[in-house]
Amino acid sequence: MSDGAFLGLITGLGILSIWWSLWEQEGESTRRGRIARIMDHLRDDLVTVGLTSVPPAAVPALSAGLGLVVSAALWAVSSAVVPSLTIGVASMVVPVVFLRSAARRRTTAMREVWPEAVDHINSAIRAGLSLPEALVQLSRKGPEDLRPAFHEFSLDYQASGDFAVSLDRLKVRLADPVGDRIVEALRITRDVGGTDLGGLLRTLAAFLREDARTRAELEARQSWTVNAARLALVAPWLVLALMSTRPQAAQAYDSPMGMAMILIGAVVSLIAYRVMLQIARLPQDERVLR
């Protein structure tokens, strides 16, 4: 593909985007809601991995920058527009994939420590501490992974004395669905009172341990299959990326026929990946109590 044709394609897409934006589209609020949910998920992932100061918009910005850098580097090596642009677009998902993977590992690790935290709360209440004091002591005696969040909770509660507001801020810092359920259960107990808090906490700890054990067994059994499927999905694109570093091989794809082959391969890969995720997908906890 010549540089003139490439520039014409980009110009045409830009004009189409401008024309499309001038018309009122049905379901615009739905799209805004979908974008808001995506940004909320990115924010939760950043908080989960400890990058609380990074805004969610930085993730798509980093993805776009990485795609431009990769495209420019491959184009400088091979002078082939189509393979360079394709690999650049594919590389844009790398930051999101790494972020989601790190957040998933962190969530899995947190799932193992929550039962211990609930046991600490139950022990503190049985020892005569109030519910806020039981949460504060987790900053000193609780699991290591949870101590920073509960330390901030103790500072909030000491400064304001407002238990409800301190719990809301704790949920934001944890960004964890299990943490949301525990916080809301403690909030309801605090608001309506009751004498069966110990039994509630023991039942909750047993449920969390059983859920973590079951998930660990299922993930261990399916992990090798999922990883093999991901490797089979990524391998052709890695081969294309390596071929793009050789000008002679990259030029073979720098044509309308080459673009058609790449687009067909991308569509088939995307469909296969989505089907694989649906088959191997385990029920995931969602943050519904934000």
C-alpha positions in Angstrom: 0.0 0.0 0.0 1.4 3.4 -1.0 1.7 6.3 1.4 -0.9 8.2 -0.5 -3.5 5.5 -0.2 -2.7 5.2 3.5 -3.2 8.9 4.0 -6.4 8.8 2.0 -7.7 6.0 4.2 -6.9 7.9 7.4 -8.5 11.1 6.0 -11.6 9.3 5.0 -12.0 7.8 8.4 -11.5 11.2 10.0 -14.2 12.8 7.8 -16.6 9.9 8.6 -16.0 10.3 12.3 -16.8 14.0 12.1 -19.9 13.4 10.1 -21.1 10.7 12.5 -20.6 13.0 15.5 -23.0 15.6 14.0 -26.0 13.4 14.3 -28.0 12.5 17.4 -27.6 8.8 18.0 -30.1 6.6 19.8 -28.7 5.0 22.8 -26.1 7.7 23.4 -26.8 7.6 27.1 -26.3 3.8 27.0 -22.9 4.3 25.4 -22.0 6.9 28.0 -23.0 4.5 30.7 -20.9 1.8 29.1 -17.8 4.1 29.0 -18.4 5.1 32.6 -18.5 1.4 33.6 -15.3 0.8 31.8 -13.6 3.7 33.5 -14.9 2.5 36.9 -13.4 -1.0 36.2 -10.1 0.7 35.3 -10.2 2.8 38.5 -10.8 -0.3 40.6 -8.0 -2.2 38.9 -5.6 0.7 39.5 -6.6 0.9 43.2 -6.3 -2.9 43.5 -2.7 -3.0 42.3 -1.8 0.1 44.4 -1.7 2.8 41.7 -4.2 5.0 43.5 -2.7 8.2 42.2 -3.0 7.2 38.5 -6.2 8.5 36.8 -8.1 5.9 34.8 -7.8 8.0 31.6 -4.0 7.3 31.8 -4.5 3.7 30.8 -6.1 4.3 27.3 -3.6 7.2 26.8 -0.7 4.8 27.5 -2.3 2.2 25.2 -2.6 4.7 22.4 1.0 5.9 22.9 2.4 2.4 22.9 0.5 1.6 19.7 1.9 4.7 18.0 5.5 3.9 19.1 5.3 0.3 17.9 3.7 1.3 14.6 6.3 3.9 14.0 9.2 1.6 14.9 8.0 -1.2 12.6 7.3 1.2 9.8 10.8 2.7 10.1 12.3 -0.8 9.9 10.2 -2.3 7.1 8.5 0.7 5.4 5.3 -1.5 5.2 2.2 0.4 6.4 -0.3 -2.4 6.8 1.7 -4.8 9.0 3.1 -1.9 11.1 -0.4 -0.5 11.7 -1.8 -3.9 12.5 0.9 -4.8 15.1 0.6 -1.3 16.6 -3.1 -1.6 17.1 -2.7 -5.1 18.5 -0.1 -3.8 21.0 -2.5 -1.3 22.4 -4.2 -4.0 24.5 -0.9 -4.9 26.3 -1.2 -2.3 29.1 -4.9 -3.2 29.8 -4.0 -6.9 29.8 -1.1 -6.4 32.2 -3.3 -4.3 34.5 -6.2 -6.7 34.5 -3.8 -9.7 35.1 -2.1 -7.9 38.0 -5.5 -6.9 39.5 -6.8 -10.5 39.1 -3.8 -11.8 41.0 -4.2 -9.3 43.7 -7.9 -10.1 44.0 -7.1 -13.8 44.3 -4.5 -13.1 47.0 -7.0 -10.9 48.9 -9.6 -13.6 48.7 -7.3 -15.7 50.8 -6.8 -13.1 53.6 -10.4 -11.9 54.1 -11.4 -15.0 56.3 -8.5 -14.2 58.6 -9.6 -10.6 58.8 -13.1 -11.6 59.7 -11.8 -13.9 62.4 -9.8 -11.0 63.8 -12.9 -8.8 63.9 -14.9 -11.6 65.6 -12.1 -12.2 68.2 -11.9 -8.4 69.0 -15.7 -8.2 69.5 -15.7 -11.2 71.7 -13.0 -9.5 73.8 -15.2 -6.6 74.4 -14.1 -4.1 71.8 -16.7 -2.0 69.9 -17.1 -2.6 66.1 -15.1 0.6 65.1 -12.3 -0.4 67.6 -12.3 -4.0 66.1 -11.7 -2.5 62.6 -9.0 -0.1 63.9 -7.1 -3.0 65.5 -6.8 -4.7 62.0 -4.3 -1.9 61.1 -2.0 -3.4 63.7 -2.9 -7.1 64.0 -4.7 -7.9 60.8 -3.3 -9.5 57.6 -0.4 -7.6 56.1 -2.2 -6.9 52.8 -5.1 -5.2 54.6 -3.2 -3.2 57.2 -2.6 0.0 55.0 -6.3 0.3 54.1 -7.4 -0.1 57.7 -4.7 2.2 58.9 -6.2 4.9 56.7 -9.7 3.9 58.1 -8.4 4.4 61.7 -7.1 7.9 60.8 -10.4 8.8 59.1 -12.4 7.6 62.1 -10.2 9.3 64.6 -10.4 12.6 62.7 -14.2 12.6 62.0 -15.8 10.2 64.3 -18.2 9.3 61.5 -18.3 5.6 61.2 -20.4 5.5 58.0 -18.2 8.0 56.1 -15.1 6.1 57.2 -16.6 2.9 55.9 -17.3 4.5 52.5 -13.7 5.7 52.2 -12.5 2.2 53.2 -14.5 0.6 50.4 -12.9 3.0 47.9 -9.4 2.1 49.1 -10.1 -1.6 49.1 -11.9 -1.7 45.7 -12.8 -5.3 46.4 -16.2 -7.0 46.0 -15.6 -9.2 49.1 -14.6 -6.1 51.0 -17.8 -4.4 49.9 -20.0 -7.2 51.3 -18.1 -7.3 54.6 -18.3 -3.5 55.0 -22.0 -3.4 54.2 -22.7 -6.3 56.6 -20.9 -4.4 59.4 -22.7 -1.2 58.5 -26.1 -2.9 58.8 -25.1 -4.5 62.0 -24.0 -1.1 63.4 -27.2 0.6 62.3 -29.9 -1.9 63.3 -28.0 -3.5 66.2 -28.3 -7.2 67.2 -26.7 -9.7 69.4 -25.8 -12.3 66.8 -22.8 -10.5 65.3 -20.5 -13.3 66.3 -22.5 -15.9 64.6 -22.8 -13.8 61.5 -19.0 -13.3 61.3 -18.3 -17.0 61.8 -20.7 -17.9 59.1 -19.2 -15.3 56.8 -15.6 -16.5 57.4 -16.6 -20.1 56.7 -18.4 -19.1 53.5 -15.4 -17.1 52.3 -13.0 -20.0 53.0 -15.2 -22.4 51.1 -15.5 -20.0 48.2 -11.8 -19.4 48.0 -11.1 -23.2 48.1 -13.6 -24.0 45.4 -12.3 -21.2 43.1 -8.7 -22.3 43.6 -9.5 -25.9 42.6 -11.4 -24.8 39.5 -8.8 -22.3 38.4 -6.0 -24.8 38.9 -7.8 -27.4 36.7 -8.5 -25.0 33.9 -5.4 -22.8 33.9 -3.3 -25.0 31.6 -6.1 -25.2 29.1 -6.7 -21.4 29.1 -3.0 -20.6 28.9 -2.5 -23.0 25.9 -5.5 -21.4 24.1 -4.1 -17.9 24.7 -0.7 -19.0 23.4 -2.3 -20.4 20.3 -4.2 -17.2 19.8 -1.1 -14.9 20.2 1.4 -17.0 18.3 0.3 -15.9 14.7 0.5 -12.3 15.7 4.0 -12.8 17.2 5.1 -14.4 13.9 3.6 -11.4 12.0 5.5 -9.0 14.3 8.8 -10.8 13.7 8.2 -10.9 10.0 7.5 -7.1 10.0 11.1 -6.6 11.1 12.2 -8.0 7.7 11.3 -5.6 4.9 11.1 -8.3 2.2 8.6 -10.3 4.3 6.6 -7.3 5.4 6.1 -6.0 1.9 4.1 -9.2 1.1 1.4 -8.0 3.4 1.5 -4.3 2.3 -1.3 -4.7 -0.2 -5.1 -4.8 -0.3 -5.0 -8.6 -0.3 -2.6 -8.6 2.7 -4.9 -6.2 4.5 -7.9 -8.4 3.8 -6.0 -11.5 5.2 -4.9 -9.6 8.3 -8.5 -8.3 8.9 -10.0 -11.8 8.5 -7.4 -13.2 10.8 -8.1 -10.5 13.4 -11.8 -11.1 13.3 -11.4 -14.9 13.6 -8.9 -14.5 16.5 -11.3 -12.1 18.3 -14.2 -14.4 17.9 -12.2 -17.4 19.0 -10.9 -15.5 22.1 -14.4 -14.4 23.1 -15.7 -18.0 22.7 -12.8 -19.3 24.8 -13.5 -16.8 27.6 -17.2 -17.7 27.6 -16.4 -21.4 27.9 -13.8 -21.0 30.6 -15.4 -18.2 32.4 -16.0 -18.6 36.2 -18.6 -16.5 37.9 -16.8 -13.3 39.0 -17.7 -11.1 42.0 -18.9 -7.7 40.9 -18.8 -4.5 42.9 -22.6 -3.8 43.3 -22.4 -2.1 46.7 -20.3 0.9 45.7 
